Amino acid sequence: MKTILVATDFSEGSANAIQHARKLAKAFHANLIYFHAHFPVVPTNYLDPNGIYLSLPEIDIQETIKGLEKALNKYIKEDATNNLQSSAVVEIGDLASGIQALQEKQKLDLVLISKTASTNFLEKMIGSTAKGLIHDLDIPLLVIPANYTEDLFHKVLYASQLEFDEIPFIQSANAWAKKGDHKLTIAHLNEEFDTDLIPDHQFLEDIKHALKGEHVHYVNADSKSFKAGFIKLLKDEKASLVCMTTHKRNLLTQIVSPSKTREAIEFIPIPTLVFNAKN
């Protein structure tokens, strides 16, 4: 891992995410990019009497960007005193588009964002930022709860769906686990009404073969409820970081077979690292 992008909106949650990002940068010897996506709000004085949008003066936008860059540069100065390499980027537009545009210019290895404890009405209507980014990005996404301060590496758990080839992502999760105090836990939650097209044991044997020689702990749990079962599993295993893999889904597949990862990201109480498998 060479480059970590941490998205910030200058909130307390983002400040906490930055502290985690700095620890990751030290652990993986990576560079940091502090990123802010600015979406201008159009004041009423830039609308004509018929409600038609009139473009904002370029000088107003440029002054705003300068102010945002100045705020991000404070983080860079702090990093310099701690032997960390970092830079700052401000983009006009939404977060996903801004990160995708930056990814075209340079390779990003991880995107880190904060998750607030509660969502407002608008987020509930259109989906949280983290939930939306899961399928908008091809880059691994690390979501940090706003008030989470524990060591991410302490005990890493990979939540396997045993539905497709997850081995490369489990190996990536194992690299994270090796930074901590415990061996990687690979856990699978059996739901009462799950239908398996391919038997679970076949996937599990493939995983064990690929990780032969690695110190890995396997856990299998049964539950009638995905949410309740998942939360109990994380608590029982005392996990500090949960890793998951998701597939990109179009509108039809989201209706027919909704993503468990998108569902879980809303209620998981600990940091969540999401790998995105290409179809």
N, C-alpha and C positions, 0 to 999 in steps of 0.2 A: 504494500500500500504506500503510495507516494504522495497523493493529494487528497485532502479532506476539505470538503466545502461545508461550512456551517452557516445555515440561513438564520438571520436575526431580524427581529422587528423591534429591538431595543427594549423588550419587556423583561420582567424578572425571570420568566421561564427561559428566554433566550440567553440571558446572562448565565444561568445555570448550565445550559447546553454548551456554552462557550468553555466553561471550566472542564466539562467532560471532553470536549474536543481537544483541548490542550493536553490532557492526560493521554488521549489516544495518539496525538501527534508525537509525544515523547516515546510512547511504547512502540510505535511502528516506524519511528524516524521519518515522519511525514511532514509535508508542508500544509499550512492552513490557508484557506480562502474565506474571508468574511464576506458574506453575500447579503445584499438587501434588494428586494424588488419593490420599486416604488410605483404605485398605481395612482396617478393624480386624480383628485376629486375636483370636479368642475364646480366652481362657485356660481351662484345664481347670476352674478353680474357678467358672466361669460355666456349667458343664454339670451337670445333676443326675445321680444315679447311673445313670439309664437312657440317658444321652447326649443328653438333650433340651436344646436351646439356651435359656439364660436371658438376657434382654436385659442388655447392659452398662449400668451406671449412667450417667446423662446427664452427671454431673460428670466422670467419667473421659474421656469423649469430648471434652467442652468443653476440658478441660485439655490434651489432646493437640493439639487444633486451635490453641489459643493458642500452644503451643510451636512448631508448624509455621509459623504466621503470623509469629512472631518471627524464625524462621530466614529466611523469605522477605523480611522487611522489611530485612534486612541488605543485600540486593541493591538495594533501592529507595534506601537511603541512599547507597550507592556510586554509583548512577546520578545522583543529584541533584548530586553533585560534578562530574559529567561532562556536565551539561546534557542528560540523557536523562530522558524522562517514562516512569514505570513504576508498576505496581500489582501487587498479589498476590492470589491466590485459592486457597483450600483447599476441596476438595469431598470429601464422603464417598462412596466407591464406586470403581468402576473408571475408568480413564483416559478411554476413549472416551465413556462416558456422561456423565462430568463435563464434557468439552469440548463435547459436544453440548448439554448443559444451558446452558452459558455462551454458546454460539453463539445460543441462542434469546433471550438478554438483550441481547447486543451483537454487532456484526459483527466477525468475525475474518477476517483476510486471509491469514494463514500460521500453521501450527503447526510448531514445531521441536522435535525430540526427538533424543536421543543413541542410538546403536547400540553395544552392547558388542561387544568383540572376539570373545567366545565366548558361546554360550547354554548355560544349564543344562539338566538333564534335563526339567524341567517345561516350559520354553519350547520345547524340541524336540517335546514331545508336543502342545502346544496352539498352537504358532506364536508367533513373536516379537512383541513389542509393536508394532514398526514394521510388520511384515507384516499384523497385524490391523487397524491403524489405516488402512491404505491404502484399504480398502473400507468402513470404518465412517464415514469423514468425507467431506464434500463440499468441504472446505477444502484448498488446496494443503498438502502435507506435506513438510517438509525433514528428512531423516535425516542426522545427522552421525556418522561413525565416532568412537569414543571418543577416539582419539589424533590426530585430524586437526587440524593447526594452520595449514595453508597458506591463502592468500587464495582464498576461494570464487569471486571474480569473475575471476581470472586468465585462465582459458580455459573458457568455458561450451560444453558440447556437448549438443545435443538428439538423443536416440536415437529415431528415428521408426520406427514399425511399418508405415507406409504402408498402413494398413487402414481408417481412418476420418478424418473431418475433424479434423485436428489443428491447423489454421491458427491459431485463437485462442490455443492453448497455445504454439505456436512463437513467436508474437508476444510472449507474456509472457516466454518464455525469452530472446528477443532484448533485451528491456528489461533483464534481468539482465546479459547479455553487454556491454551498452553501459556498464556500471559498471566493466568490466575493461579489459585490455590488448589483447585480440584480438576479432576478429569472431566471431559465432556460427557454430559448426560444426553442420550438420545431417547426421547419420549414419544409414545404414540397413544392417543386418546381414542378408545373404541366407543363410538356412539351406538345406542341401541338399534337405531334404524338405518345405519350405514349399509350401503350395498357395495361390495367389493367386486369389481370386474376381474381383477387379478388378485389372488390370495396374498394377504399381508406377509406371510412367512417367506414368500418368494423375494419380495423387496428387501426384507430384513436380512435374509441370507446374503444377498448381493452387497448390502451395506457392510455386513460383518466381514465379508471377504475383502472388500476394498480397504477396510480399516484394520486389516490383520496386522497385529503387532502394536497397534495403538491402544493406549489405556482409555477405554470408553465404557461408560455405564449405560445399560439399557433398562428402560422402564416402560411398562405397559399398564394402562389404567382404563377402567370401564366407567362410563357415565351415561345417564339418560339425557343430560343437558350439556351442550357444548360449552357454554359460558361458565356454568357452575363447575363443571368437571375440569376445565382448563385452569380456572383460578385456584382450585384445590390442588391441582397438580403442581403448579408453580410454588404454592405455599409449602406443600409437603417436601418438595425438593430444595426449598430455600434458594431458588434461582435468583441471580442478580441480573441476568441478561437472557432473554429468550430470542432464539433465531428461528425464522420461518422462511419458506420459499413459496412464491406465488407465480402463477402464469398470467400473462396479459389476457384479458377477456374482452370480447366485443359486447354490445348491448344484449344480444340474444343469449350468449352464454352466461352473462351476469344474471339474467332472469331465470334461465333453466337450471344453472348450477352456480349460485352466488359464491364469491370468494370467501373462504373461511378466514383468510388473512385480513381482508378488509373489515370483516365483522369483528375479529379479535382485537384489532388495533385500537378500537374505541374503549375496550374495557380492561385491557391488560395493565396492571398497576406498576410494572417494571419496564425498563428500557427494552425496546424491541428492534431487532435487526432483521430487515426484510431483504431477501435476495429475490431477484426477478429472473425467472427462467424464460428464455426465448422459446416461442412456439416453433 
